[in-house]
Amino acid sequence: MKRLSQFKWLLAAVLSVLISLAARSQVAVRTLTPHDGESAPQAIQFSGFDWLVKSSHGSVGPGPNVFAMDGVRVDPQGRLHLSIVPQGGHWICSEVISKRSFGYGTYRFVVRETANLDMNAVLGLFTWDTSASEHQYREVDIELSRWGDAENQNAQFVVQPFVRTENLNRFELPPGRAVLSFTWSPGRLLCRASVYSRVIREHLFTQGVPAPGHENVRMNLWLYRSLPPANGKPVEVVIDRFEFLPESKGN
């Protein structure tokens, strides 16, 4: 009886840890990522890099939502399409994860029109290190969303944790093809948003900026608080390309 009691306690503890990780992590427990050291069940090529497609069995973070290949495709012109689509009575969200970890340098995302992005949808362009909870997962974000409120500004730069006032910079991104970027260097994160070559917002973070580790680049499209699209229609964002320019040796 004592051994059975100990086994039940151990099983409960393991389940508690797995549930906690699934809720907090950007990756489902059963999702294969570069950190797992295993090959992905599905992968794509985009902008000259290899990406894993996030897939979950049930709802996981962020959101929580269900993620699957159904919302991801690369068109004949080489553009990445991230979608939120209905399937089996719920909404499927999308996320891709770079196989490569890049480190210091400039990360640039060229995004097609997002002015009509549903107010419950979130486009995330960010870094994430599953193994670095003590460093806020080395998460730095560019996010486009109105977070469920049509009156909110639709864009933000973030160094996690976002609850610190100095770690969050919100602004309004106007309609048009946008170039969104951040330049990551020791102790500094310079974020920039441009539309049709006009700089809309530039912000420099100098506090809480993590050092590189095993982070990957991630791009996702998901539903805030699992709320369905406000208009009840599928959501799609087209990303023309992703670019990385390594930090120059002189810096």
N, C-alpha and C positions, 0 to 999 in steps of 0.2 A: 504493500500500500504506500509506503514511503517513497519507493522508486516511482510509482505511478503518479503520485502527487508532484514529485520533482519534474517528471516529464511534462505534465500538464502545465506547470509553471513556465518551463522552458519554451514550450510550444506557444503559449500566450505571449511571452516576451518577444519571440521571433516575429510572430504575426503583428504585434504592435509596432515593431521597428519597420517592417515592410510597409505597413499602412501609412506610417508617418513619412517614409521616404517617397512613397508614391504620391502623397498629397503635396509635398513640398517640392519635389523634383520636377524638372521639365521633361523627364523621361519616365515612361512606365517601367514597372519592375521587370516586365518581360520584353522590353524593347532592347534590341542590340544596338550598342553605341560603340564608338571607337574605344572608349574606356574599358569596355568589356573584354576587348582583345579577341572578339569573334567576328566573323564575316556577317554582314547585314543580310537579312532575308530579301530586301529590295534596296536598290541603290540607283542613283542617277548621276549623270555628268552635266555640269552647268558652269559656264564661264571658265572652262579649262580645269575645273576641280571636281573631285569625287565627293558625293554627298550621300549620306544614309537617310532613308525616309522613316520617320517615326511612326510606329504602329503600336496601338494599345488594345488590350482586352478589357474593355470597360472604361469608365471615366477616370482620367488622371489629370494632373496639373499641366499647364495652367487652365484655370476655368472653374471646376474641372470639366474636361471634354473628352470625347473619343477621337483618336487620331488614326488616319489610315492613308494608304497610297491613293485612294479614290480622289483625294483633293490635290494631288500633285501631278504635274506633267511639264515636260519641256517641249515647246512647239518646234516646228521645222526651222524657224528663224533663231533657235537657240535661247528663247526667252523662257523664264521660269514662271509657271502659273501656280499660285497657291489659292485654294478655294475652300469654302465652307459649303457643303452640299448635303441635302437630305438623303437619308438612307435608313430603311427599316424602322421608321418612326422617330429617329433622332437625327441630329446634325453631326456630320463628320468634319473635323478640322484637319489642318495640315501643318507639317513642320519638317524641315530638312536640316541635317547636321553635317558639317564638314568633317571629312575623315582627318584632315590635317589640322594641327594646332599651329597658329601663326606667330603669336607673340607680339612684341612691340612693332608698330608701324601704322599705316593708314588703311582703314577699312572703308570701302566706298560701295554704296548700293545705289543703283540707278533704277528708280521706281516710276512706273507709268501713273497716269492719273488716279488719284485717290480721293478726290473731292467728294465723291458719292459713297465713300466707305460707310457702311451701315453703322449707326451709333453704338450698337452692341458688339461690333467686331473690333479686334485688336490685331494690328500688324506689328510684329516684333522683329527687330534686327539687332542681334546681341551676341555676347560671348557668355559661355557657361562652362564651368568646370565641376562635374559631378562629384569629384573627390575632395572639393575644397569648401566644405560648409563653414569652416573656421574663417574663411576669407570671403564670406558672402557669395560663394560659388564663382568668384571672379566675374560677377555679372555686371556688365555695363550695357545699357540699352538705348536704342532709338525706338520709340514706340509711337504709332499713329492710332489714335482712338479718342472717342468722346466719352468713353467709359459709361455708356448707358444714359447719358444726359446730353440732349441736342444742344444745350447752351454751353457745354464745356469747350475749351480750346482743344484742338484735335491732334496735338503733337507734343512730345516731351523727350528730353535727354535725361538719363538717369545713371547715377552710380549707386549701387545698392549698399546699404538699405535706403529705400526711397523715403522713409519716414523722417529722415533728417532733412531739414529745410534746405540746407546747402547742397544736398544730393539730387535735387529735382529742379529742372528748368522747363517750364511749360510755355507753349507759344502756339500761334495759329499758322498752319501751313496752307497757303493759298492753292487754288486749282493749278494743275499743270504737271508736266514731267519733272520729277524731283531728283536731285542728287543729295543723298544723305550720307554723312561720313563722320568718323571719329578718328583722330590721330592719337595713338596711345604711346606714351613715353614715360620714363621713370617719374612718378609723382605727378603726372599731368595727363589730362584727357581733354583734348580740344574737339568739340563737336560742332558740326556745321550743317545747315540745311539750305539748299539753293533750289530755286524754281526758274527754269529757262535762263540759267546762268546768273540770276540775281540772288545774292545772298539774303536769305530771309531771317536767319538767326544763327549766331555764333556764340558759343559759351565754353568757357574754360573751367574745368574742375581741377582743383589742386589738393583737395582733402579726400581721404578714403580711397584713393585710386590704387587698385591692387597691382601687384607685380605679376608677370606671366607665370603660368604653371602648365596644366594640361587642358586648358580651355579650348573649346571649339567654337566656330562661328555657327550661329543658328538663325534661321528665318522661319517665322511661323505666322499663321493666321488662325485666330481662335475667337471664341465667344466669351465675353466678360460675364462672370458669374453664371455661366451656362445658359444665359438668356438667348432665346432664338433671335434671328435677325428681325429687326423691328418691322420691316416690310414683308416678312415671310418668304423672302426670295434668297436664292443662293448668292454668295458673296465671292468675288474673285479679285485678286491683285496680281498684276503682271510686273515682274522684276526683269528689266532688260539685261542687267549684268551685275556681277559682283567683282570688285577689284581689290587686290591687296598690294600695297607698296611697303616693303620692309623699311624699318628705320635706317637712315643713313648712318654709316660708321662714324661720321663726324659729330653726331649728336651724343 
